[in-house]
Amino acid sequence: MPSVSGTTVSAMNAASPTSPRRSIRVLTLLAALLALTVLIAGCGSSSSSGNGIDSKSASEIVAASKQAVTGATSVHVAGSVVNEGKTIDIDLQLATGKGAAGSLTIDGQPIEIVEVGDSFYLRASESFYRQIGGAAAATLLKGKWLRAPLGSGEFASLSALTNLEKLLGGTLSGHGSLSKTASTTINGQSAIGVSDNSQGTLYVATTGPAYPVAIVKAGANGGKIVFDKWNQPVALKAPAGAVNLTDLQG
């Protein structure tokens, strides 16, 4: 039986009905819900006297923005959404074909995330582990990174959140009836919006490449996600001493 910091998996399971496997399922579900919220808010957008986007139709703006994204090497994604009464904050740097690094914060509980190579790493606060797995889980996993294969198992659904092509590709293609909105400025970037019939609006830069600037969705389950720092270097490094999730499950 594998152990971490002198605490055995069997002891943890005996002390709490919530196993590490169930805990990870909870984290995966929350991340999947966040990804779904972003996709639901999806629609196209862009505008500019600089790049001519503002003169295009709503559907043409979507197409232009999608084309710009396909050539991007990286982006910073940050913002906040509400799902089932829980506030979820996201702060991630995504590097095309390389991975991602950053964090999710769920109702004030931070979860660090690193994706690099063929592995996904996750580290949550002790209080978060205690909340979802009990005192034994918090003791076992305190300060530890968990590691799992990227393409399968408990972390598979997170690829929609940490993969630039999947995240923005889905956002720019999943929408209903589109209409252009007035031009605006978001974090100093001139942009034009395109709204869909689910009341989500995607804002696209009107100067330079037609990159997405933000996604905004109104309502009780609304929020705002901002895209910036396009094509800037992203440092990715696998955390040392990570606990292999398959060992815990074994």
C-alpha positions as CSV (number, residue, x, y, z in Angstrom):
1,M,0.0,0.0,0.0
2,P,1.6,3.4,-1.0
3,S,2.0,6.1,1.5
4,V,2.6,9.8,1.5
5,S,4.3,11.6,4.4
6,G,3.7,8.5,6.5
7,T,0.0,8.4,6.1
8,T,-1.4,5.3,4.3
9,V,-4.2,5.3,1.8
10,S,-6.0,2.7,3.8
11,A,-5.9,4.9,6.8
12,M,-7.3,7.8,4.9
13,N,-10.1,5.7,3.5
14,A,-10.9,4.4,6.9
15,A,-11.1,7.9,8.3
16,S,-13.3,9.3,5.6
17,P,-16.0,7.9,3.2
18,T,-14.8,10.2,0.5
19,S,-11.8,8.6,-1.4
20,P,-9.1,10.5,-3.3
21,R,-10.7,9.1,-6.5
22,R,-14.1,10.7,-5.6
23,S,-12.3,13.9,-4.6
24,I,-10.6,14.1,-8.0
25,R,-14.0,13.5,-9.7
26,V,-15.4,16.5,-7.9
27,L,-12.5,18.7,-9.1
28,T,-12.9,17.4,-12.7
29,L,-16.7,18.1,-12.6
30,L,-16.1,21.6,-11.4
31,A,-13.6,22.3,-14.2
32,A,-15.9,20.7,-16.7
33,L,-18.7,23.0,-15.6
34,L,-16.4,26.0,-16.0
35,A,-15.5,25.0,-19.5
36,L,-19.2,24.5,-20.3
37,T,-20.0,27.9,-19.0
38,V,-17.4,29.4,-21.4
39,L,-18.8,27.5,-24.3
40,I,-22.4,28.5,-23.5
41,A,-21.3,32.1,-23.5
42,G,-19.7,31.6,-26.9
43,C,-20.4,33.8,-29.9
44,G,-18.4,35.8,-32.4
45,S,-17.0,39.3,-32.3
46,S,-14.5,41.9,-33.5
47,S,-14.3,45.4,-34.8
48,S,-11.9,48.2,-35.8
49,S,-11.2,51.0,-38.1
50,G,-7.7,49.5,-37.7
51,N,-8.4,46.0,-39.0
52,G,-11.7,46.5,-40.7
53,I,-13.6,44.0,-38.5
54,D,-16.2,46.5,-37.6
55,S,-17.4,46.7,-41.2
56,K,-18.1,43.0,-41.4
57,S,-21.2,41.1,-40.6
58,A,-21.6,39.2,-37.3
59,S,-20.9,35.9,-38.9
60,E,-17.9,37.3,-40.8
61,I,-16.5,38.7,-37.5
62,V,-16.7,35.2,-35.9
63,A,-14.9,33.6,-38.9
64,A,-12.2,36.3,-38.8
65,S,-11.6,35.8,-35.1
66,K,-11.5,32.1,-35.4
67,Q,-8.9,32.4,-38.1
68,A,-6.8,34.7,-36.0
69,V,-6.9,32.2,-33.1
70,T,-5.6,29.4,-35.2
71,G,-2.3,31.2,-35.7
72,A,-1.8,32.1,-32.0
73,T,0.9,30.5,-30.0
74,S,-0.3,31.4,-26.5
75,V,-2.9,33.5,-24.5
76,H,-3.7,34.5,-21.0
77,V,-7.3,33.6,-19.9
78,A,-8.7,35.2,-16.7
79,G,-12.0,36.1,-15.3
80,S,-14.9,34.8,-13.1
81,V,-18.1,32.9,-13.7
82,V,-21.0,31.7,-11.4
83,N,-22.2,28.1,-11.7
84,E,-25.0,26.8,-9.4
85,G,-24.3,29.6,-6.9
86,K,-20.6,29.0,-6.8
87,T,-18.1,31.6,-8.0
88,I,-15.3,30.2,-10.1
89,D,-12.3,32.3,-10.9
90,I,-9.9,31.3,-13.7
91,D,-6.3,32.5,-14.3
92,L,-4.5,30.4,-16.9
93,Q,-1.7,30.8,-19.4
94,L,-2.2,28.5,-22.4
95,A,0.5,27.6,-24.8
96,T,-0.5,26.0,-28.1
97,G,0.7,22.4,-28.3
98,K,2.7,22.7,-25.1
99,G,0.4,22.9,-22.1
100,A,-1.0,25.3,-19.5
101,A,-0.3,26.8,-16.1
102,G,-2.3,28.8,-13.6
103,S,-5.2,28.4,-11.2
104,L,-8.9,28.0,-10.6
105,T,-10.4,29.4,-7.4
106,I,-13.8,27.9,-6.4
107,D,-15.7,29.8,-3.7
108,G,-12.4,31.1,-2.4
109,Q,-10.6,27.8,-2.5
110,P,-7.5,27.9,-4.8
111,I,-6.5,25.0,-7.1
112,E,-3.2,25.2,-8.9
113,I,-3.0,23.6,-12.3
114,V,0.0,22.6,-14.6
115,E,-0.3,20.7,-17.8
116,V,3.0,19.8,-19.5
117,G,4.0,16.9,-21.7
118,D,1.6,14.0,-21.3
119,S,0.7,14.7,-17.7
120,F,-1.7,16.9,-15.8
121,Y,-0.8,18.2,-12.3
122,L,-3.1,19.6,-9.6
123,R,-2.6,21.0,-6.1
124,A,-5.4,22.3,-3.8
125,S,-5.3,24.0,-0.4
126,E,-5.5,21.9,2.7
127,S,-8.9,23.4,3.6
128,F,-10.2,22.5,0.1
129,Y,-9.1,18.9,0.5
130,R,-10.6,18.8,4.0
131,Q,-13.9,20.2,2.6
132,I,-14.2,17.5,-0.1
133,G,-12.4,14.6,1.5
134,G,-12.3,15.0,5.2
135,A,-9.5,15.5,7.7
136,A,-7.6,12.4,6.6
137,A,-7.5,13.5,2.9
138,A,-6.3,16.9,4.0
139,T,-3.4,15.3,6.0
140,L,-2.5,12.9,3.2
141,L,-2.5,15.5,0.4
142,K,-1.3,18.6,2.3
143,G,1.1,20.6,0.1
144,K,1.2,17.8,-2.5
145,W,0.8,17.9,-6.2
146,L,-1.3,15.1,-7.8
147,R,-0.2,13.8,-11.2
148,A,-2.3,11.9,-13.8
149,P,-2.1,11.0,-17.5
150,L,-3.4,13.9,-19.6
151,G,-5.5,12.0,-22.2
152,S,-7.3,9.5,-20.0
153,G,-8.6,8.9,-16.5
154,E,-9.9,11.5,-14.0
155,F,-8.3,14.6,-15.7
156,A,-9.3,13.8,-19.3
157,S,-12.2,16.4,-19.4
158,L,-9.9,19.2,-18.3
159,S,-8.3,19.2,-21.7
160,A,-11.2,21.4,-22.9
161,L,-10.1,24.0,-20.4
162,T,-6.3,23.9,-20.8
163,N,-6.1,23.5,-24.6
164,L,-6.1,26.7,-26.5
165,E,-7.5,25.2,-29.7
166,K,-10.3,23.4,-27.9
167,L,-11.2,26.2,-25.6
168,L,-11.4,29.0,-28.2
169,G,-12.3,26.8,-31.1
170,G,-15.4,25.6,-29.3
171,T,-16.3,29.1,-28.2
172,L,-16.1,30.6,-31.7
173,S,-18.1,27.8,-33.3
174,G,-20.8,27.2,-30.7
175,H,-23.4,29.9,-31.0
176,G,-27.0,30.7,-32.0
177,S,-28.4,33.6,-33.9
178,L,-25.8,36.4,-34.0
179,S,-26.0,40.2,-34.0
180,K,-23.4,42.9,-33.7
181,T,-23.2,45.2,-30.7
182,A,-21.7,48.7,-30.3
183,S,-18.0,49.2,-30.2
184,T,-16.3,49.5,-26.8
185,T,-13.0,49.4,-25.0
186,I,-12.0,46.5,-22.7
187,N,-8.8,46.8,-20.6
188,G,-7.6,49.5,-23.1
189,Q,-8.3,47.4,-26.2
190,S,-10.8,48.7,-28.7
191,A,-13.3,45.9,-29.6
192,I,-16.6,45.2,-31.2
193,G,-19.1,42.7,-29.8
194,V,-21.2,39.9,-31.3
195,S,-24.1,38.6,-29.2
196,D,-25.9,35.3,-29.6
197,N,-29.4,34.4,-28.5
198,S,-28.3,33.1,-25.1
199,Q,-27.3,36.6,-24.1
200,G,-23.6,35.9,-24.4
201,T,-21.3,38.4,-26.1
202,L,-17.9,37.9,-27.5
203,Y,-15.7,41.0,-28.0
204,V,-13.0,41.0,-30.6
205,A,-10.1,43.4,-31.1
206,T,-10.6,46.1,-33.8
207,T,-6.9,46.8,-34.1
208,G,-4.2,44.3,-35.0
209,P,-5.2,40.6,-35.3
210,A,-8.9,39.9,-34.7
211,Y,-8.3,38.1,-31.4
212,P,-11.0,37.6,-28.9
213,V,-10.8,40.2,-26.1
214,A,-13.5,39.0,-23.7
215,I,-16.6,36.9,-23.3
216,V,-19.4,38.3,-21.2
217,K,-22.6,36.6,-20.1
218,A,-25.4,38.2,-18.1
219,G,-27.7,36.5,-15.5
220,A,-27.4,34.4,-12.4
221,N,-25.0,32.0,-14.1
222,G,-23.1,34.8,-15.9
223,G,-19.6,36.1,-15.8
224,K,-16.7,37.6,-17.7
225,I,-13.7,35.9,-19.2
226,V,-10.9,38.1,-20.6
227,F,-8.2,37.0,-23.2
228,D,-4.9,38.9,-23.4
229,K,-1.1,38.6,-23.6
230,W,-1.4,36.9,-27.0
231,N,1.7,35.1,-28.3
232,Q,3.8,35.9,-25.2
233,P,6.2,33.3,-23.8
234,V,4.7,30.8,-21.3
235,A,7.0,29.0,-18.8
236,L,5.9,25.5,-18.2
237,K,7.6,23.1,-15.7
238,A,6.4,19.9,-14.2
239,P,6.1,20.1,-10.4
240,A,8.7,18.1,-8.5
241,G,7.6,15.3,-6.1
242,A,4.1,14.9,-7.5
243,V,2.0,12.1,-6.1
244,N,0.9,9.7,-8.9
245,L,-2.9,9.4,-8.8
246,T,-2.8,5.9,-10.0
247,D,-0.7,4.9,-6.9
248,L,-3.3,6.4,-4.6
249,Q,-6.1,4.6,-6.4
250,G,-4.1,1.4,-6.2
